[in-house]
C-alpha cells in the first residue's frame, strides 16, 4: 500500500556514494513521513476516522525516527551508515503502520447505506415505467 510514500530505489547509487545516498534517503523519508502524518492528522480531525490513540502511536513512532535522524545528521555516532539505516527503517516502519491504519479505516463499508441505495435504485427501476404507463398518451395534433 502506498499513501504517498516515496520510491526508495530513486536514492540508490554506487557503493562509494552509499553514505550520501543513505543520508538523502533518510531526509526524503523524514519529509515524506511528516507529510503523511500531517495528512492523517488533518483527516482525523475532520472525519474522526482515526482514534486519538492511533494518532498518538503514529506520532510517537515519528518522533522516535526524527530523533534518531537528528543524531545521524549531527554525526554523533561512530557508525554513520548504521545510524542512517536505523533511521530509514524507523521511517519505513512508521509509513507501513500509517498505510495499514489508513487501509483499515478506508476499506470499511456501511452495509445499511449500501442496501438502502440499492433498494432505492430498484424501486425507481420499477416505479418509473409504472408512472409512465399512468400518464395520458399525447393526443395527435
C-alpha positions, 0 to 999 in steps of 0.5 A, spaced: 500 500 500 502 506 498 499 513 501 504 517 498 510 514 500 516 515 496 520 510 491 526 508 495 530 505 489 530 513 486 536 514 492 540 508 490 547 509 487 554 506 487 557 503 493 562 509 494 556 514 494 552 509 499 553 514 505 550 520 501 545 516 498 543 513 505 543 520 508 538 523 502 534 517 503 533 518 510 531 526 509 526 524 503 523 519 508 523 524 514 519 529 509 515 524 506 513 521 513 511 528 516 507 529 510 503 523 511 502 524 518 500 531 517 495 528 512 492 523 517 492 528 522 488 533 518 483 527 516 482 525 523 480 531 525 475 532 520 472 525 519 474 522 526 476 516 522 482 515 526 482 514 534 486 519 538 490 513 540 492 511 533 494 518 532 498 518 538 502 511 536 503 514 529 506 520 532 510 517 537 513 512 532 515 519 528 518 522 533 522 516 535 525 516 527 526 524 527 530 523 533 534 518 531 535 522 524 537 528 528 543 524 531 545 521 524 545 528 521 549 531 527 554 525 526 554 523 533 555 516 532 561 512 530 557 508 525 554 513 520 551 508 515 548 504 521 545 510 524 542 512 517 539 505 516 536 505 523 533 511 521 530 509 514 527 503 517 524 507 523 521 511 517 519 505 513 516 502 519 512 508 521 509 509 513 507 501 513 503 502 520 500 509 517 498 505 510 495 499 514 491 504 519 489 508 513 487 501 509 483 499 515 479 505 516 478 506 508 476 499 506 470 499 511 463 499 508 456 501 511 452 495 509 445 499 511 447 505 506 449 500 501 442 496 501 438 502 502 441 505 495 440 499 492 433 498 494 432 505 492 435 504 485 430 498 484 424 501 486 425 507 481 427 501 476 420 499 477 416 505 479 418 509 473 415 505 467 409 504 472 408 512 472 409 512 465 404 507 463 399 512 468 400 518 464 395 520 458 398 518 451 399 525 447 393 526 443 395 527 435 395 534 433 
